[in-house]
Amino acid sequence: MQSYKIAMFAAVATVAMSGAALAQDDAKPVALSFNVGAASDYVFRGVSQTDENPQIFGGVDATLYGIGYAGAWVSNVDFNNGTDLEYDLYAGIKPTLGPVAFDFGVIYYGYTDQPSGPDEQYVEWKAAGSIPVGPGTIGAAVYYSDDFFGETGKATYYEVNGSVAIPETKFSVSGALGHQEIVGPSDYNTWNLGVGYALNDHIGLDLRYHDTDEHSFGDIYDSRVAVSVKATF
């Protein structure tokens, strides 16, 4: 998750928020939702976070007056160094300007039982936007960290993505193309393409292909297919 030049969007966000605030006068002050799920592999930007083993995850999200949000999410991880749990804390706003939905936020990635040495935890700033196109949506996002995982320094992740619901079915197709920049010789490209299926209003399945262009970095960067199930309530 990568680098937002928040200052570049400040004027647009201010205009969008002022309009959205008026529209949300009747919204609930706080709305809560919960999620829990499992996957055959925890893949983050094309890289396995569980050493190619299964994942169990869960989280809670709060929507504030229909525009702000905050949440927490946890998952098992395996970096072959003792670290066994990731917990993410995040908050932001989702204003709109015409047909464009924005997302400006900050994410803290924390880890438990990490070994001595460089800290694994880090913070990312996020700026994203999406727009409807026919039955689908296209979007782009930028994430920025001043000091990335393992104290590797400045890092930026760029992504374009899209999704479309298949008419008169419970299926959808989505994919993304991203580029991770990390200080030093660690840059790589990643992409994914998958099919989702809504079992009902609360439970969904996802089958997704992931890959990167740097298999030489190790097996966790190789191509893989992951299947997941997620319930929200």
HELIX and SHEET records of a PDB file:
HELIX    1   1 ILE A    6  ALA A   23  1                                  18    
HELIX    2   2 PHE A  149  GLU A  151  5                                   3    
HELIX    3   3 HIS A  215  PHE A  217  5                                   3    
HELIX    4   4 ASP A  219  TYR A  221  5                                   3    
SHEET    1   A13 THR A  96  LEU A  97  0                                        
SHEET    2   A13 VAL A 100  THR A 112 -1                                        
SHEET    3   A13 LEU A  85  ILE A  93 -1                                        
SHEET    4   A13 GLY A  68  ASN A  76 -1                                        
SHEET    5   A13 GLN A  55  LEU A  64 -1                                        
SHEET    6   A13 VAL A  30  ALA A  39 -1                                        
SHEET    7   A13 ARG A 224  THR A 232 -1                                        
SHEET    8   A13 ILE A 203  THR A 212 -1                                        
SHEET    9   A13 TYR A 188  ALA A 198 -1                                        
SHEET   10   A13 PHE A 171  ILE A 182 -1                                        
SHEET   11   A13 ALA A 155  ALA A 165 -1                                        
SHEET   12   A13 GLY A 136  SER A 145 -1                                        
SHEET   13   A13 TYR A 122  VAL A 133 -1                                        
SHEET    1   B 2 VAL A  43  PHE A  44  0                                        
SHEET    2   B 2 VAL A  47  SER A  48 -1                                        
END                                                                             
